[in-house]
Amino acid sequence: MTYAEEILHLMREDEAVREVLASTGELFHGYHPQMEKVHLRNAQRLQELIEKNGFPTIPLVGEEACTAALRIILHAISWPEFMRAQEPALTDLAKAGQVPKSYVAFLIDRIRFYEGRKQIYGTNADWDENGILRVTEVEDEQNLNSRRAEMGLSSLETLVITPMDGDYHPPDPAKRHKEYIEWTHKTGWRKS
């Protein structure tokens, strides 16, 4: 199996498990252990592949496999050290046109989101205390759309934010938020 084929295989496994859990509704009630297991296993394998072959850039593996690798990194949410370690190299690779800039924006924001910091590009949304899905706080809102444009993202006003299953709203937003904060401490995103 080539480097690209292996990365695509990992992402297909992720998508298959996600699809099953979404069909039963289990995906939408916290971070499902089966999904977490796939995400961690894929990230560990990707790390091994990167150490052996270098980062799977577009010139090395093609755009589809490169994007799949970036998605694997974004899905490794219970392994903060891995996600954080990818940011500097991916930022440089994006500047060189070797990986899509948009995924680097997603990574930077996802790290900040889980750490409880303001986002730079406004790529993460969460339910507020009223159960409404909204983009979480961003730095320098006045220049947000220009930063988004630099990373190949459309303006925030053009986005339609919908939950993954289309109709899900947490039944108890306050409880969900409390569980989320506890999870960020347990996984090491935030310090006590």
C-alpha positions in Angstrom: 0.0 0.0 0.0 1.4 3.4 -0.9 1.6 6.3 1.6 -1.4 8.0 0.0 -3.5 4.8 0.0 -2.8 4.1 3.7 -3.8 7.6 4.7 -7.0 7.3 2.6 -7.7 3.9 4.2 -7.4 5.5 7.7 -9.8 8.3 6.8 -12.4 5.8 5.3 -12.3 3.9 8.6 -13.0 7.1 10.5 -15.9 8.0 8.2 -17.4 4.4 8.5 -17.4 4.5 12.3 -18.8 8.1 12.3 -21.6 7.0 9.9 -22.6 4.1 12.1 -22.6 6.2 15.3 -24.5 9.0 13.6 -27.2 6.6 12.3 -27.8 5.4 15.9 -27.6 8.9 17.4 -24.7 7.8 19.6 -22.3 10.3 17.9 -24.1 13.3 19.3 -23.9 12.5 23.0 -20.4 13.4 24.0 -17.2 12.0 22.5 -18.0 8.4 21.9 -15.3 6.0 23.1 -15.4 4.0 19.8 -14.8 7.2 17.8 -12.1 8.3 20.1 -10.3 5.0 19.7 -10.4 5.3 15.9 -9.1 8.9 16.1 -6.2 8.0 18.4 -5.2 4.9 16.4 -5.3 6.9 13.2 -3.3 9.8 14.7 -0.7 7.4 16.1 -0.3 5.7 12.7 -0.1 9.0 10.9 2.6 10.1 13.3 4.6 7.0 12.4 4.1 7.6 8.7 5.2 11.2 9.0 8.3 10.2 10.9 9.1 7.6 8.2 8.1 9.6 5.1 7.7 13.2 6.0 4.5 15.1 6.1 2.0 14.0 3.4 2.0 17.2 1.4 0.1 17.7 -1.9 3.3 17.2 -4.0 4.1 14.0 -2.1 0.7 12.2 -1.9 -1.8 14.3 -3.8 -4.5 16.7 -2.6 -7.0 14.0 -1.5 -4.5 12.1 0.8 -3.0 15.4 2.1 -6.5 16.6 3.1 -7.3 13.2 4.7 -4.1 13.5 6.8 -5.1 17.0 7.9 -8.5 15.7 8.8 -6.9 12.9 10.9 -4.9 15.6 12.7 -8.1 17.6 13.3 -9.9 14.6 14.7 -7.2 13.7 17.2 -8.9 15.9 19.8 -8.0 13.7 22.8 -4.3 13.9 22.0 -3.5 17.7 22.5 0.3 17.2 22.3 0.0 15.7 18.8 -2.3 18.5 17.5 -0.1 21.2 19.0 3.0 19.6 17.6 1.6 19.8 14.0 0.8 23.5 14.0 4.3 25.0 13.4 5.2 22.7 10.6 1.8 22.9 8.9 1.9 26.7 9.1 5.2 26.7 7.2 3.9 24.1 4.7 0.8 26.2 4.1 2.9 29.3 3.4 4.9 27.3 0.9 1.7 26.1 -0.8 2.3 22.4 0.2 -0.9 22.0 2.2 -4.3 23.8 2.0 -4.2 26.9 4.1 -7.8 26.4 5.2 -6.9 23.3 7.2 -4.2 25.1 9.0 -6.8 27.8 10.0 -9.0 24.9 11.3 -6.1 23.5 13.3 -5.1 26.8 14.8 -8.7 27.6 15.8 -9.4 24.1 17.1 -6.4 24.2 19.4 -7.5 27.6 20.7 -11.1 26.5 21.0 -10.2 23.5 23.2 -7.7 25.6 25.3 -10.5 28.1 26.0 -8.9 30.9 24.0 -10.4 33.1 21.3 -10.2 31.9 17.8 -8.3 33.6 15.0 -10.4 32.5 12.0 -13.8 31.7 13.5 -13.9 28.1 12.3 -15.4 26.5 15.5 -19.0 26.7 16.7 -20.5 25.5 19.9 -24.0 25.6 21.6 -24.5 28.6 23.8 -26.4 28.6 27.1 -29.7 28.7 25.2 -28.9 25.8 22.9 -28.1 27.9 19.9 -25.1 26.9 17.8 -22.8 29.9 17.3 -19.2 30.6 16.3 -17.3 31.0 19.5 -15.3 34.2 20.4 -12.7 35.4 18.0 -9.8 37.9 18.3 -10.1 41.2 16.4 -13.6 40.7 15.0 -13.2 43.7 12.8 -10.6 42.0 10.7 -11.9 38.5 10.9 -13.1 38.2 7.2 -9.8 39.5 5.9 -7.9 36.9 7.9 -10.4 34.2 6.7 -9.8 35.3 3.1 -6.0 35.0 3.5 -6.6 31.3 4.5 -9.0 30.5 1.6 -12.1 30.7 3.8 -15.3 32.5 2.8 -16.6 35.4 4.9 -18.3 34.5 8.2 -21.6 36.0 7.0 -21.9 33.4 4.2 -21.7 30.4 6.6 -24.8 28.4 7.6 -24.0 26.7 10.8 -25.8 23.4 11.3 -25.1 20.6 13.7 -23.7 17.4 12.3 -27.1 15.6 12.3 -29.0 18.6 11.0 -31.5 18.8 13.9 -29.6 18.1 17.1 -29.7 20.5 20.0 -28.4 19.5 23.4 -31.3 18.9 25.8 -29.4 20.6 28.6 -26.8 23.1 27.3 -25.5 23.9 30.7 -24.8 20.3 31.6 -23.3 19.7 28.1 -21.0 22.7 28.6 -19.9 21.5 32.1 -19.1 18.0 30.7 -17.2 19.6 27.9 -15.0 21.7 30.3 -14.4 18.6 32.4 -13.3 16.8 29.3 -10.9 19.6 28.3 -9.2 19.3 31.7 -9.1 15.5 31.7 -7.5 15.4 28.2 -4.9 18.1 29.0 -6.3 20.9 26.8 -6.8 23.1 29.9 -5.0 23.3 33.2 -7.0 23.1 36.4 
